[in-house]
Amino acid sequence: SDDEDRRDQEDTRPKYMKIRDAIYRKYIAGRPSNSVIPPERKLAEEFKASRVTIRKAIGKLEADNVVYKVQGGGTYTVEPGIVKSLKLTSFSEDIRARGMVPSSRVLLHERAQADREASWRLKVSPGADVYILRRLRLADGEPMCLEEVTVPLEYVPDIEKQNITGSFYDVLQHKYGLLPVWADQVVSPVVLEPGDVKLLQVAPYSPALKIVRVTFDAKGRRIETTTSLYRGDKYMLHYAVKRD
Ligand code: 16G
């Protein structure tokens, strides 16, 4: 369409990245796992690109973990889903790593008094001033996660004046010099409440992965606690285990 053409012209990224996205839209998005990606030769014809460019585009899709290659046997879609690892990452980073565009809808942001649980997690007194930010988080416009961050207000003065529609970790780092270095996390499966089902646009009683994180900076300060509800049909947790 004209719209797509215009967007394509404004897109200054390398050609292989545009083709990567085009392949993603046409052959990967919304497909079940193990769907076949057409061979390089076909893709080269279809997208009017060299085999080298196609190979680079497929290589990027492989690096983004959305396709896998079988030696001498073609390319297939991996199980759709975002694999969270044991690295300390932000939602925006997780989504970009999959080659998708993160966005957020702010549902609530306010100064409040720490409730019992928040005060325990953040080691502040009950009733202490905190800032609460509740967001619906999306990837390529699709709801993925519901998230509520609580931060001691003393760490984020004038937070109302900040633009909080992008990455909150960016705001913490660049506006307040707060750099998350490690986090304590508790993961549990939950059944979504009716209100959350609506926001995440999933069927009633859908499962979610609940992750409660307490994040520390290099000085050992507790800079945030977050409760995230990740769609159970979209997220997986992957980690290595070692014998002592
Ligand atoms: C992740 C973090 C959450 C953090 C958010 C910041 C987990 C389990 N939780 O969702 O604690 O507040 O990222 O994301 O990973 P942002 O910088 O994209 O706003």
Boltz pocket constraint, residues with backbone or C-beta under 6 A from the ligand:
constraints:
  - pocket:
      binder: B
      contacts: [[A, 89], [A, 90], [A, 91], [A, 92], [A, 93], [A, 147], [A, 149], [A, 166], [A, 167], [A, 168], [A, 169], [A, 170], [A, 185], [A, 211], [A, 213], [A, 215], [A, 224], [A, 225], [A, 226], [A, 228]]
      max_distance: 6.0
